[in-house]
Amino acid sequence: MVLRTDTTPARLQEMPPSDQLPKEVLNNALALVLAGLVTTNGAAIVASDSVLVALGKAQAQLNAQAAIHPFLLIGA
């Protein structure tokens, strides 16, 4: 799916499987989706956390464990 902004109103359009979006479009989409991701807060994940906040907290917890137990890393 791709968002067509050249139409009014903007609409989604399905793309054939062989088509690829330009790298800049994908990078912009990732930057938009991950805006606000903080991976330095290793506090407990609670039910009121958004998915993005919970992912950031989980990543911080994993980073802390990897620093303490580097031998547990897969492929290390």
C-alpha positions as CSV (number, residue, x, y, z in Angstrom):
1,M,0.0,0.0,0.0
2,V,1.2,3.5,-0.7
3,L,-0.4,6.8,0.3
4,R,-1.1,8.9,-2.7
5,T,-1.0,12.6,-1.8
6,D,-1.4,13.8,-5.4
7,T,-5.1,13.1,-5.1
8,T,-7.7,15.1,-3.2
9,P,-8.4,13.7,-0.7
10,A,-5.2,11.6,-0.3
11,R,-5.9,7.9,-0.7
12,L,-4.2,4.5,-0.3
13,Q,-3.3,2.6,-3.4
14,E,-2.2,-1.0,-3.6
15,M,1.1,-1.5,-5.3
16,P,2.0,-4.6,-7.3
17,P,4.5,-6.9,-5.5
18,S,7.4,-6.1,-7.8
19,D,7.2,-2.3,-7.2
20,Q,9.4,-0.8,-4.6
21,L,9.2,2.5,-2.8
22,P,12.2,4.8,-3.1
23,K,14.6,4.5,-0.1
24,E,13.9,8.1,0.9
25,V,10.2,7.3,1.3
26,L,10.9,4.3,3.5
27,N,13.4,6.2,5.6
28,N,10.9,9.0,6.1
29,A,8.2,6.5,7.1
30,L,10.5,4.8,9.7
31,A,11.5,8.2,11.1
32,L,7.9,9.2,11.5
33,V,6.8,5.9,13.1
34,L,9.8,5.8,15.5
35,A,9.7,9.5,16.4
36,G,9.7,9.7,20.2
37,L,11.3,6.3,20.7
38,V,13.4,6.5,23.9
39,T,15.6,3.5,24.7
40,T,17.2,4.9,27.9
41,N,14.2,4.4,30.3
42,G,14.4,0.9,31.6
43,A,11.5,1.3,34.0
44,A,8.8,-1.4,34.2
45,I,6.3,-1.6,31.4
46,V,2.8,-0.8,32.5
47,A,-0.6,-1.2,30.9
48,S,-1.0,2.5,30.3
49,D,2.2,2.7,28.2
50,S,1.9,3.1,24.5
51,V,3.4,0.5,22.2
52,L,6.2,2.8,21.3
53,V,7.0,3.6,25.0
54,A,6.8,-0.1,25.9
55,L,9.2,-1.0,23.1
56,G,11.6,1.6,24.2
57,K,11.5,0.4,27.8
58,A,12.0,-3.2,26.7
59,Q,15.0,-2.2,24.6
60,A,16.5,-0.4,27.5
61,Q,16.1,-3.5,29.7
62,L,17.7,-5.7,27.1
63,N,20.6,-3.3,26.7
64,A,21.1,-3.3,30.4
65,Q,21.1,-7.1,30.6
66,A,23.5,-7.3,27.6
67,A,25.9,-5.0,29.4
68,I,25.8,-7.3,32.5
69,H,25.8,-10.6,30.7
70,P,27.4,-10.2,27.3
71,F,27.9,-13.9,27.0
72,L,24.1,-14.4,26.7
73,L,24.0,-12.6,23.4
74,I,23.1,-15.0,20.6
75,G,25.9,-15.2,18.0
76,A,28.4,-13.4,20.2
